Amino acid sequence: MLEFLLVVGLVVGLIVDPRNPRELAEALARFADPQTRSTLRERARRSGATLTPEAVAALILDSVARVRMLRSDRTVRARQNHADRAEA
């Protein structure tokens, strides 16, 4: 089954398993349709315009901050659990 790639909330391409000939053929058949190509091309242009280096850097920094926060929360909980067990 074909899956859609979502980038910034817009469908901009198709994802297929390159080892699956049936999926590749289905994707090529979809791209053969002029309306599909036009729609995907326009959506890719719109999403590409928002993916400036600054915007991508902000997304990366936000993701790193979220991971750090999650790790910190886990560390605090693990230490608290360890302290609770030591007191029991």
C-alpha contacts under 8 A as a table, 3 or more apart, distances in Angstrom:
res1	aa1	res2	aa2	distance
1	M	23	E	6.79
2	L	14	L	6.96
2	L	15	I	6.42
2	L	16	V	5.93
2	L	23	E	6.62
2	L	26	E	7.98
2	L	27	A	7.46
3	E	14	L	6.16
3	E	15	I	5.41
3	E	16	V	6.90
4	F	11	V	6.32
4	F	12	V	7.73
4	F	13	G	6.27
4	F	14	L	4.96
4	F	15	I	5.97
5	L	11	V	5.80
5	L	12	V	6.26
5	L	13	G	5.57
5	L	14	L	5.86
5	L	15	I	6.30
6	L	9	G	5.65
6	L	10	L	5.43
6	L	11	V	4.95
6	L	12	V	6.64
6	L	13	G	7.95
7	V	10	L	5.40
7	V	11	V	6.56
7	V	12	V	6.85
7	V	47	S	6.98
8	V	47	S	6.45
10	L	43	R	6.40
10	L	44	A	7.89
10	L	47	S	6.92
11	V	40	L	6.98
11	V	43	R	6.67
11	V	44	A	7.75
12	V	40	L	5.17
12	V	41	R	7.23
12	V	43	R	5.58
12	V	44	A	4.90
12	V	47	S	7.84
13	G	40	L	6.32
13	G	44	A	7.82
14	L	27	A	7.03
16	V	20	N	7.68
16	V	23	E	5.90
16	V	24	L	6.35
16	V	27	A	7.37
17	D	20	N	5.39
17	D	23	E	6.69
17	D	24	L	7.32
18	P	21	P	7.21
18	P	23	E	7.80
18	P	24	L	6.58
20	N	23	E	5.47
20	N	24	L	6.36
21	P	24	L	5.06
21	P	25	A	6.08
22	R	25	A	5.12
22	R	26	E	6.19
23	E	26	E	5.06
23	E	27	A	6.13
24	L	27	A	5.13
24	L	28	L	6.17
25	A	28	L	5.11
25	A	29	A	6.11
26	E	29	A	5.05
26	E	30	R	6.25
27	A	30	R	5.07
27	A	31	F	6.26
28	L	31	F	5.04
28	L	32	A	6.16
29	A	32	A	5.04
29	A	33	D	7.00
30	R	33	D	5.57
30	R	36	T	6.63
31	F	34	P	7.22
31	F	36	T	6.13
31	F	37	R	5.58
32	A	36	T	7.78
32	A	37	R	7.36
33	D	36	T	5.38
33	D	37	R	6.40
34	P	37	R	5.14
34	P	38	S	6.06
35	Q	38	S	5.05
35	Q	39	T	6.03
36	T	39	T	5.16
36	T	40	L	6.08
37	R	40	L	5.26
37	R	41	R	5.90
38	S	41	R	5.12
38	S	42	E	6.15
39	T	42	E	5.29
39	T	43	R	6.19
40	L	43	R	5.14
40	L	44	A	5.99
41	R	44	A	5.14
41	R	45	R	6.23
42	E	45	R	5.11
42	E	46	R	6.30
43	R	46	R	5.12
43	R	47	S	6.13
44	A	47	S	5.19
44	A	48	G	5.77
45	R	48	G	5.06
45	R	49	A	6.20
46	R	49	A	5.34
46	R	50	T	6.97
47	S	50	T	5.36
47	S	51	L	6.63
48	G	51	L	5.13
48	G	52	T	7.69
49	A	52	T	6.77
50	T	55	A	7.17
51	L	54	E	7.90
51	L	55	A	5.73
51	L	56	V	5.93
52	T	55	A	5.12
52	T	56	V	6.20
53	P	56	V	5.17
53	P	57	A	6.04
54	E	57	A	5.08
54	E	58	A	6.18
55	A	58	A	5.07
55	A	59	L	6.28
56	V	59	L	5.05
56	V	60	I	6.23
57	A	60	I	5.10
57	A	61	L	6.11
58	A	61	L	5.12
58	A	62	D	6.03
59	L	62	D	5.12
59	L	63	S	6.16
60	I	63	S	5.08
60	I	64	V	6.20
61	L	64	V	5.09
61	L	65	A	6.14
62	D	65	A	5.09
62	D	66	R	6.23
63	S	66	R	5.12
63	S	67	V	6.29
64	V	67	V	5.16
64	V	68	R	6.17
65	A	68	R	5.11
65	A	69	M	6.15
66	R	69	M	5.08
66	R	70	L	6.20
67	V	70	L	5.10
67	V	71	R	6.13
68	R	71	R	5.10
68	R	72	S	6.02
69	M	72	S	5.03
69	M	73	D	6.14
70	L	73	D	5.13
70	L	74	R	6.25
71	R	74	R	5.09
71	R	75	T	6.15
72	S	75	T	5.06
72	S	76	V	6.20
73	D	76	V	5.19
73	D	77	R	6.21
74	R	77	R	5.12
74	R	78	A	6.02
75	T	78	A	5.08
75	T	79	R	6.14
76	V	79	R	5.23
76	V	80	Q	6.15
77	R	80	Q	5.03
77	R	81	N	6.08
78	A	81	N	5.09
78	A	82	H	6.11
79	R	82	H	5.03
79	R	83	A	6.12
80	Q	83	A	5.05
80	Q	84	D	6.06
81	N	84	D	5.03
81	N	85	R	6.20
82	H	85	R	5.21
82	H	86	A	6.19
83	A	86	A	5.04
83	A	87	E	6.29
84	D	87	E	5.27
84	D	88	A	6.40
85	R	88	A	5.14
